[in-house]
Amino acid sequence: MREKNGRNTKKIRLILAFLGLSFLFLHFSITYLFTSPLKNHQNENVHYVVNGYIYPLFWQNWSLFVPAPRDNKKIEIKFKEAEGQYSDFIDPLEKHYQVFNWLRYSPQGKVVLGFDNALWWVYNDLRKLTTPWGRKLEGLQEKRFRQMNGYWTLKNLVIGCFKQNYEGAFLGATVRFTVHDTEFKQEYYLDIEIE
C-alpha cells in the first residue's frame, strides 16, 4: 500500500513539475516574442495571444499603480441647442476620472491618457498662433487654427462627447480650453467655436 501511495505521489509531483515547467516555458516564450525585434505583428493569431497575455497581467505603466495625472490643461464644452442658445459647460472627462479613481485597473486609464495627449496637441497648435489668452479666438487667428491638426483633434473630441451625451444633429459647440499656470497660480483660457 505504501509503495502504491509512493508511486502516486511521484506521479503527482512529476505532473506538477511538468505543468510548472510548461508554464515557465510558455511565459518566457511569449515574453521573448513580445520584446523581440522580430515583432509578432505579421501573424494576427500570434499577435492576439501575445498581447492578450502580456498587457492585462504584466504591462506596467502609470495607470497600474498611481492615479491618472491631472494635467494643467482641460476643456469644457457647451453645445449649441438652437439659434443663439447653448447648454451649460460640461467636463467631458469627469466621469472617466471618477471611474478610474474608483477602479485603478480599468480602460479609463487609456482614455484619460489619450485625452491628455490630444490636449497637448491642441495646446501646441494654440501656442503657435501667439494670440493673447482670456478671450474668444476669432478673426485671422481662428482661421489659421482651423487649418491646423489641433482643430481637427479638438473637433473629433467634441463630436465624440456630443454623441455620448445627446441625440440628434450636431449644431456646433463652444470649447473653453483652460491652462492652469502652476508657477503664477493663474488660469488662462481661450473660447473656440467648433462647427
C-alpha positions as YAML, in Angstrom:
chain: A
units: angstrom
residues:
- id: 1
  name: MET
  ca: [0.00, 0.00, 0.00]
- id: 2
  name: ARG
  ca: [2.81, 2.39, 0.90]
- id: 3
  name: GLU
  ca: [4.54, 1.52, -2.33]
- id: 4
  name: LYS
  ca: [1.38, 2.41, -4.31]
- id: 5
  name: ASN
  ca: [0.99, 5.73, -2.44]
- id: 6
  name: GLY
  ca: [4.65, 6.48, -3.07]
- id: 7
  name: ARG
  ca: [4.21, 5.88, -6.82]
- id: 8
  name: ASN
  ca: [1.08, 8.08, -6.89]
- id: 9
  name: THR
  ca: [2.92, 10.85, -5.06]
- id: 10
  name: LYS
  ca: [5.79, 10.62, -7.55]
- id: 11
  name: LYS
  ca: [3.33, 10.79, -10.48]
- id: 12
  name: ILE
  ca: [1.61, 13.83, -8.98]
- id: 13
  name: ARG
  ca: [4.95, 15.55, -8.42]
- id: 14
  name: LEU
  ca: [6.04, 14.75, -11.97]
- id: 15
  name: ILE
  ca: [2.77, 16.09, -13.38]
- id: 16
  name: LEU
  ca: [3.02, 19.27, -11.29]
- id: 17
  name: ALA
  ca: [6.69, 19.72, -12.27]
- id: 18
  name: PHE
  ca: [5.80, 19.20, -15.95]
- id: 19
  name: LEU
  ca: [2.94, 21.73, -15.74]
- id: 20
  name: GLY
  ca: [5.14, 24.24, -13.92]
- id: 21
  name: LEU
  ca: [7.96, 23.91, -16.42]
- id: 22
  name: SER
  ca: [5.49, 24.11, -19.31]
- id: 23
  name: PHE
  ca: [4.05, 27.33, -17.88]
- id: 24
  name: LEU
  ca: [7.53, 28.81, -17.44]
- id: 25
  name: PHE
  ca: [8.47, 27.82, -20.99]
- id: 26
  name: LEU
  ca: [5.30, 29.42, -22.39]
- id: 27
  name: HIS
  ca: [5.74, 32.52, -20.23]
- id: 28
  name: PHE
  ca: [9.33, 33.12, -21.35]
- id: 29
  name: SER
  ca: [8.48, 32.28, -24.98]
- id: 30
  name: ILE
  ca: [5.62, 34.79, -25.03]
- id: 31
  name: THR
  ca: [7.77, 37.39, -23.26]
- id: 32
  name: TYR
  ca: [10.50, 36.86, -25.82]
- id: 33
  name: LEU
  ca: [8.02, 37.22, -28.72]
- id: 34
  name: PHE
  ca: [6.65, 40.40, -27.15]
- id: 35
  name: THR
  ca: [10.07, 42.01, -26.69]
- id: 36
  name: SER
  ca: [11.92, 40.56, -29.68]
- id: 37
  name: PRO
  ca: [12.97, 42.79, -32.56]
- id: 38
  name: LEU
  ca: [11.22, 40.38, -34.92]
- id: 39
  name: LYS
  ca: [7.85, 41.59, -33.59]
- id: 40
  name: ASN
  ca: [4.83, 39.37, -33.92]
- id: 41
  name: HIS
  ca: [2.54, 41.78, -35.79]
- id: 42
  name: GLN
  ca: [2.75, 39.90, -39.08]
- id: 43
  name: ASN
  ca: [0.85, 36.90, -37.70]
- id: 44
  name: GLU
  ca: [-2.51, 38.03, -36.34]
- id: 45
  name: ASN
  ca: [-3.05, 34.92, -34.16]
- id: 46
  name: VAL
  ca: [0.38, 35.21, -32.52]
- id: 47
  name: HIS
  ca: [-0.15, 38.94, -32.00]
- id: 48
  name: TYR
  ca: [-3.54, 38.30, -30.37]
- id: 49
  name: VAL
  ca: [-2.19, 35.63, -27.97]
- id: 50
  name: VAL
  ca: [0.99, 37.52, -27.04]
- id: 51
  name: ASN
  ca: [-0.70, 40.86, -26.40]
- id: 52
  name: GLY
  ca: [-3.64, 39.18, -24.70]
- id: 53
  name: TYR
  ca: [-1.25, 37.58, -22.21]
- id: 54
  name: ILE
  ca: [1.22, 40.43, -21.62]
- id: 55
  name: TYR
  ca: [-1.00, 43.52, -21.44]
- id: 56
  name: PRO
  ca: [-3.52, 42.60, -18.75]
- id: 57
  name: LEU
  ca: [-1.05, 40.80, -16.49]
- id: 58
  name: PHE
  ca: [2.42, 42.28, -16.91]
- id: 59
  name: TRP
  ca: [2.30, 45.55, -18.81]
- id: 60
  name: GLN
  ca: [3.09, 48.26, -16.27]
- id: 61
  name: ASN
  ca: [2.57, 51.93, -16.89]
- id: 62
  name: TRP
  ca: [1.44, 54.85, -14.79]
- id: 63
  name: SER
  ca: [-2.17, 53.66, -14.76]
- id: 64
  name: LEU
  ca: [-1.38, 50.44, -12.86]
- id: 65
  name: PHE
  ca: [-0.26, 51.92, -9.54]
- id: 66
  name: VAL
  ca: [-0.91, 55.64, -9.43]
- id: 67
  name: PRO
  ca: [-3.88, 57.91, -10.14]
- id: 68
  name: ALA
  ca: [-4.31, 59.39, -13.58]
- id: 69
  name: PRO
  ca: [-2.26, 62.56, -13.89]
- id: 70
  name: ARG
  ca: [-4.35, 65.67, -13.54]
- id: 71
  name: ASP
  ca: [-2.83, 67.86, -16.18]
- id: 72
  name: ASN
  ca: [-2.90, 71.61, -16.12]
- id: 73
  name: LYS
  ca: [-4.92, 71.64, -19.34]
- id: 74
  name: LYS
  ca: [-8.64, 70.96, -19.57]
- id: 75
  name: ILE
  ca: [-11.58, 71.63, -21.82]
- id: 76
  name: GLU
  ca: [-15.19, 72.36, -21.07]
- id: 77
  name: ILE
  ca: [-17.79, 72.19, -23.79]
- id: 78
  name: LYS
  ca: [-21.17, 73.82, -24.26]
- id: 79
  name: PHE
  ca: [-23.25, 72.59, -27.17]
- id: 80
  name: LYS
  ca: [-25.43, 74.69, -29.44]
- id: 81
  name: GLU
  ca: [-29.06, 73.68, -28.92]
- id: 82
  name: ALA
  ca: [-30.86, 76.21, -31.08]
- id: 83
  name: GLU
  ca: [-30.15, 79.57, -32.70]
- id: 84
  name: GLY
  ca: [-28.22, 81.53, -30.08]
- id: 85
  name: GLN
  ca: [-28.93, 79.04, -27.24]
- id: 86
  name: TYR
  ca: [-26.27, 76.83, -25.65]
- id: 87
  name: SER
  ca: [-26.23, 74.15, -22.97]
- id: 88
  name: ASP
  ca: [-24.21, 74.60, -19.78]
- id: 89
  name: PHE
  ca: [-20.48, 73.85, -19.85]
- id: 90
  name: ILE
  ca: [-19.65, 70.18, -19.21]
- id: 91
  name: ASP
  ca: [-16.33, 68.49, -18.49]
- id: 92
  name: PRO
  ca: [-16.16, 65.52, -20.92]
- id: 93
  name: LEU
  ca: [-13.52, 63.69, -18.87]
- id: 94
  name: GLU
  ca: [-15.05, 63.93, -15.40]
- id: 95
  name: LYS
  ca: [-16.81, 60.54, -15.42]
- id: 96
  name: HIS
  ca: [-13.67, 58.80, -16.74]
- id: 97
  name: TYR
  ca: [-11.63, 60.24, -13.87]
- id: 98
  name: GLN
  ca: [-14.28, 59.11, -11.37]
- id: 99
  name: VAL
  ca: [-14.33, 55.54, -12.70]
- id: 100
  name: PHE
  ca: [-10.55, 55.39, -12.90]
- id: 101
  name: ASN
  ca: [-10.10, 56.68, -9.34]
- id: 102
  name: TRP
  ca: [-12.62, 54.08, -8.12]
- id: 103
  name: LEU
  ca: [-11.12, 51.18, -10.09]
- id: 104
  name: ARG
  ca: [-7.45, 51.63, -10.99]
- id: 105
  name: TYR
  ca: [-7.26, 48.72, -13.42]
- id: 106
  name: SER
  ca: [-9.86, 49.97, -15.88]
- id: 107
  name: PRO
  ca: [-9.94, 51.04, -19.53]
- id: 108
  name: GLN
  ca: [-10.50, 54.63, -18.39]
- id: 109
  name: GLY
  ca: [-6.75, 54.98, -17.79]
- id: 110
  name: LYS
  ca: [-6.10, 54.72, -21.52]
- id: 111
  name: VAL
  ca: [-8.98, 57.12, -22.23]
- id: 112
  name: VAL
  ca: [-7.50, 59.67, -19.82]
- id: 113
  name: LEU
  ca: [-4.00, 59.28, -21.28]
- id: 114
  name: GLY
  ca: [-5.29, 59.57, -24.86]
- id: 115
  name: PHE
  ca: [-7.34, 62.62, -23.96]
- id: 116
  name: ASP
  ca: [-4.33, 64.21, -22.28]
- id: 117
  name: ASN
  ca: [-2.18, 63.61, -25.37]
- id: 118
  name: ALA
  ca: [-4.86, 65.18, -27.57]
- id: 119
  name: LEU
  ca: [-4.98, 68.28, -25.33]
- id: 120
  name: TRP
  ca: [-1.20, 68.63, -25.61]
- id: 121
  name: TRP
  ca: [-1.53, 68.57, -29.39]
- id: 122
  name: VAL
  ca: [-4.23, 71.27, -29.32]
- id: 123
  name: TYR
  ca: [-2.23, 73.36, -26.84]
- id: 124
  name: ASN
  ca: [0.90, 73.26, -29.02]
- id: 125
  name: ASP
  ca: [-1.09, 74.43, -32.03]
- id: 126
  name: LEU
  ca: [-2.68, 77.24, -29.99]
- id: 127
  name: ARG
  ca: [0.77, 78.37, -28.81]
- id: 128
  name: LYS
  ca: [1.92, 78.62, -32.43]
- id: 129
  name: LEU
  ca: [-0.76, 81.26, -33.01]
- id: 130
  name: THR
  ca: [0.84, 83.66, -30.47]
- id: 131
  name: THR
  ca: [-2.59, 85.00, -29.65]
- id: 132
  name: PRO
  ca: [-3.43, 86.61, -26.31]
- id: 133
  name: TRP
  ca: [-5.45, 84.41, -23.96]
- id: 134
  name: GLY
  ca: [-8.55, 85.27, -21.92]
- id: 135
  name: ARG
  ca: [-10.88, 85.80, -24.85]
- id: 136
  name: LYS
  ca: [-12.65, 84.18, -27.76]
- id: 137
  name: LEU
  ca: [-10.43, 83.01, -30.62]
- id: 138
  name: GLU
  ca: [-11.58, 84.87, -33.73]
- id: 139
  name: GLY
  ca: [-10.51, 86.52, -36.93]
- id: 140
  name: LEU
  ca: [-7.28, 85.56, -38.65]
- id: 141
  name: GLN
  ca: [-6.08, 83.53, -35.65]
- id: 142
  name: GLU
  ca: [-9.24, 81.41, -35.75]
- id: 143
  name: LYS
  ca: [-8.86, 80.91, -39.49]
- id: 144
  name: ARG
  ca: [-5.25, 79.74, -39.03]
- id: 145
  name: PHE
  ca: [-6.21, 77.41, -36.16]
- id: 146
  name: ARG
  ca: [-8.93, 75.77, -38.28]
- id: 147
  name: GLN
  ca: [-6.22, 74.71, -40.74]
- id: 148
  name: MET
  ca: [-4.11, 73.01, -38.06]
- id: 149
  name: ASN
  ca: [-4.32, 69.41, -36.85]
- id: 150
  name: GLY
  ca: [-5.16, 70.61, -33.33]
- id: 151
  name: TYR
  ca: [-8.51, 71.95, -34.54]
- id: 152
  name: TRP
  ca: [-9.47, 68.61, -36.10]
- id: 153
  name: THR
  ca: [-8.33, 66.74, -32.99]
- id: 154
  name: LEU
  ca: [-10.45, 69.06, -30.85]
- id: 155
  name: LYS
  ca: [-13.41, 68.75, -33.20]
- id: 156
  name: ASN
  ca: [-13.26, 64.93, -33.02]
- id: 157
  name: LEU
  ca: [-13.18, 65.08, -29.20]
- id: 158
  name: VAL
  ca: [-16.19, 67.42, -29.16]
- id: 159
  name: ILE
  ca: [-18.24, 65.33, -31.60]
- id: 160
  name: GLY
  ca: [-17.40, 62.16, -29.65]
- id: 161
  name: CYS
  ca: [-18.55, 63.83, -26.44]
- id: 162
  name: PHE
  ca: [-21.73, 65.05, -28.15]
- id: 163
  name: LYS
  ca: [-22.60, 61.53, -29.35]
- id: 164
  name: GLN
  ca: [-22.14, 60.16, -25.81]
- id: 165
  name: ASN
  ca: [-24.42, 62.76, -24.22]
- id: 166
  name: TYR
  ca: [-27.00, 63.81, -26.81]
- id: 167
  name: GLU
  ca: [-29.11, 62.51, -29.65]
- id: 168
  name: GLY
  ca: [-29.81, 64.35, -32.85]
- id: 169
  name: ALA
  ca: [-27.73, 66.51, -35.15]
- id: 170
  name: PHE
  ca: [-24.59, 68.31, -34.04]
- id: 171
  name: LEU
  ca: [-25.21, 72.05, -34.49]
- id: 172
  name: GLY
  ca: [-21.91, 73.33, -33.12]
- id: 173
  name: ALA
  ca: [-20.19, 73.95, -29.81]
- id: 174
  name: THR
  ca: [-18.06, 76.38, -27.87]
- id: 175
  name: VAL
  ca: [-14.98, 74.90, -26.23]
- id: 176
  name: ARG
  ca: [-13.26, 76.62, -23.35]
- id: 177
  name: PHE
  ca: [-9.63, 75.50, -23.39]
- id: 178
  name: THR
  ca: [-8.10, 76.31, -20.00]
- id: 179
  name: VAL
  ca: [-4.45, 76.16, -18.97]
- id: 180
  name: HIS
  ca: [-3.52, 76.45, -15.30]
- id: 181
  name: ASP
  ca: [-0.12, 78.08, -14.78]
- id: 182
  name: THR
  ca: [1.20, 76.46, -11.60]
- id: 183
  name: GLU
  ca: [4.11, 78.88, -11.27]
- id: 184
  name: PHE
  ca: [2.00, 82.05, -11.21]
- id: 185
  name: LYS
  ca: [-1.16, 80.31, -9.94]
- id: 186
  name: GLN
  ca: [-3.27, 81.75, -12.75]
- id: 187
  name: GLU
  ca: [-5.61, 80.29, -15.33]
- id: 188
  name: TYR
  ca: [-5.64, 81.26, -18.97]
- id: 189
  name: TYR
  ca: [-8.43, 80.32, -21.35]
- id: 190
  name: LEU
  ca: [-9.46, 80.57, -24.96]
- id: 191
  name: ASP
  ca: [-13.02, 80.06, -26.23]
- id: 192
  name: ILE
  ca: [-13.03, 78.22, -29.54]
- id: 193
  name: GLU
  ca: [-16.03, 77.78, -31.81]
- id: 194
  name: ILE
  ca: [-16.44, 74.29, -33.32]
- id: 195
  name: GLU
  ca: [-18.75, 73.95, -36.32]
...
